[in-house]
Amino acid sequence: MRIVGLTGGIASGKSTVSNLFKAHGIPIVDADIVARNVLKKGTGGWKKVVAAFGEDILLDNGEVDRAKLGQIVFSDPGKRQLLNRLLAPFISRGILMEVLKLWIKGCSIIVLDVPLLFEAKMDKWTKPIVVVWVDPKTQLQRLRMRDGSMEEDAQRRINAQMSLDLKRSQTDIVIDNTGSLEALHKEFQKVLTQITRPLAWTEFMLSRNGAFLVLFSTFVSVAIFKKCSL
């Protein structure tokens, strides 16, 4: 099994690339979806976060007001780190369960779409790692245009994340998304060719079919050994 790590930064275009993988039949494990699920009312993650941040972050229906919580943590690095510590075990467990489901289905290539891939140390699970990169000026412009935010607020949200240049220095494949959507599609096609190359032997052995092959080989070896011993 090949587990590809996909990361980027806010307004870098990572979600667009994730959707392109999905459109080409590559299964995606989306950490943002997992994070939303572990924060649903009544879950373990919900209880931890409400206990730490208080009931003021809740909507009338008891669900977490994600926008309000986001404002709190983006303006306070200490509270952001606290939130990450509280939810990290639940998110990691949720991602692992999604990967296991895809392994059982026999998927040989999976993309982990994780914004905090390096920060959460999930880069150790993945190979290769793909980062969607844009220059700082373009990132700021796109974020302000997308959210209609003031420059100071947008820059604070960008600064709250690991810089794209640092992520770029630690990755295997870089998708430069500073250009047009058409240019992004061309970049993506090159990456898709790399990602979908035949599995290496070590990758195959980690797949469901590889596990079945090991079990079958073991069974045959034991049967032959017993026969020769008679």
N, C-alpha and C positions, 0 to 999 in steps of 0.2 A: 504494500500500500504506500502511495506517495501522498503525504500530507503537506500541502503548499500553504505557507503563511502569507496572507495578504494584509498589508497595513498601509498607513498613510497618515494624513493629518486632517483636521477640520477644513472643509472646503477644498480639499486636494483633488477630489474626483474618485476617491476609493470606491464609493458606492456604485458609481457608474461602471467601473471596471468589474466589480463584483457581479453586477447585473449582466455584463457581457459574458463572464464565465458561465453564469447560470443559463444564458441564452444558448450557449454552445454545449449544454448538457453536462456541465461539470457541477456536481453537488456542492452546495455551500453550507458551511456551519457559520451562522452570523452571530457574533458575540453580542451585538446590540439587542437582538431578539432574545437571546438567552438572558441578558441582563434585565430586560423588561419582564420576563417571566419570573425571575427570582425576586422581583420587587412587587409582585402582585399581592393584593391584600390577603393577609393570613399566612403567607409563606414565611419560612425562616429568615430570609433576607429582609422582608418587610418588617418583621418584629425587631430585628437588630437595628435597622435604620430608624424606625420610629422611636425606639428606646434611646438612641443616641441624639437624634435631632428634634424630637418632640412632636406632638400631634399638630403643631402649626403647619407642618408640611403636607398635611392630608387634605384631600378634597372632601366635599360633603358626603360622597359615597364611600369614603374610607380608603380610597386608592391614594398613592403618593402623587402629589403635584410635582411632576418631574421638572417642569419649568422653574418652579420656585426652588426646588432642591438644587437645580443647576445653578441658579443665581447665587445661592449660598456657597456652594463649593468652588465655583469659578473665581469668587472674590476672596477666598480664604484657603491658602495652600494646606494649612493644617487640617481643616475640615475635609478638604478634597482627599487628602491621604487617609483620613479616618474612614471616609466612605469607601475608598478602594479596599482598605483592609477588611472592612466588614463584609463586603460583597464578593471579594476575590475567591474565597473557598466555594461559595455557591455557584459562581459563574464558571469556575474551573470544572466543577463536578458536572454542571449542565452541558458544557462543551464536550467533556469526555463521553457523556451518555449519548450525545448526538453523533459523535464519531463512531461509537460502538454500534449504534443502529445502522449507520451506513456501511460499516465493516460487515455486519451480519447480512446485509443486502448484497454484498459482493462488490461494492464500489472499489475500484483500484486507485482512483485519484480523487482527493477531497481538497477543497480550499477552505482554510480557516480564515474568515474575515474578522480580524481583531484589531481595532484601533490602537489598543494598548499592548500590542504583541510583545514588544521589548520590555515595557514597564512591568508587565505581569509575568515576565520570564517564560512566556509561552513560545518564544522563538526556539527554545530547546526541543520542542515537539515537532518542529516543521523544517522541511528542506525540499525545495528551495524557498527562500523568502523573497517576496515581491513587494516593493514599496512604490506607491503612486506619489510622485514628487512634483511640486511646483515651486517656483521661487517665492520668497517672502512677500514681495510686492503684489504678485498675482494672487497669492493666497488671501491677503488682506482685502484686496479689491473684491474678490469673489465672495468672501464671507459677508462683507458689508452689503453687497448687492443681494445676496441670498436672504439675509435676515433683516435687512433694513436697519442695521445697527450703527451706532456711532463708532468712529475710528478707535476711540479709547477702549470701549467695551469689546470690540472685535479683536483688538490687539491683546487684551487681557486673556481672552479665551484661547488665542493662539499660543500665548506664552505659558499657559497652563499645561500644555502638552510638550512632549519631547520634540525637539526641532526636527524638521524634515531632513535637514542637512546631516544631522547626526544619525537618523535612521538610514539615510542613503549610504552612509559610510559603513554600516553594519549589515547590509543586505546583499543578496545574490543577484537580483534582477531589479533594474530601475525602469519604471514607466514614466517618462517625462510628459506631464500633462499641462505644460505651459501654453501649448498651441490650441488649435481648433479641435472640435469633436471628431472631424475627419482624420486629423493627424493622430488623435488618440486611438481611433479604430485601427489605423495602420500599425501603431506601436503594439497594440494588443495582439494583433495577428502573429507578430513575431514571438511574443511571449507565449501565446497559446501553442505554437509549434514546439517550444522548449518544454512546456509543462506536460504536453501529451505524448512526448517521446516514449518508447517502450520502457517498461519498468526494469530497473537493474535487478540482479538476482536477489540482493538483500531486501529490496523493496517488495519483490514478488513474495518472498518468504513471510513478510508481515501481512500479506493480504489473506483474505478468507480462503482463496484457492490454494495459496501457498501452505496455509495451515492444514488444509485437507490433504495436500500432497505429502506433507510430513507424516501425518497420521496414517495415510495409506502405505507409505514406504515402511513405516515402523511395523505395521500389521503384516506386510508381506515378508519383512525380514524375520519377524518372530515365527511366522508360519514355516518359512524355509528352514530356520534353525531347528524347530521342533521336528520337522520331517527328517532332517539329516541326523538328528539325535536318536531316531528310532532304529 
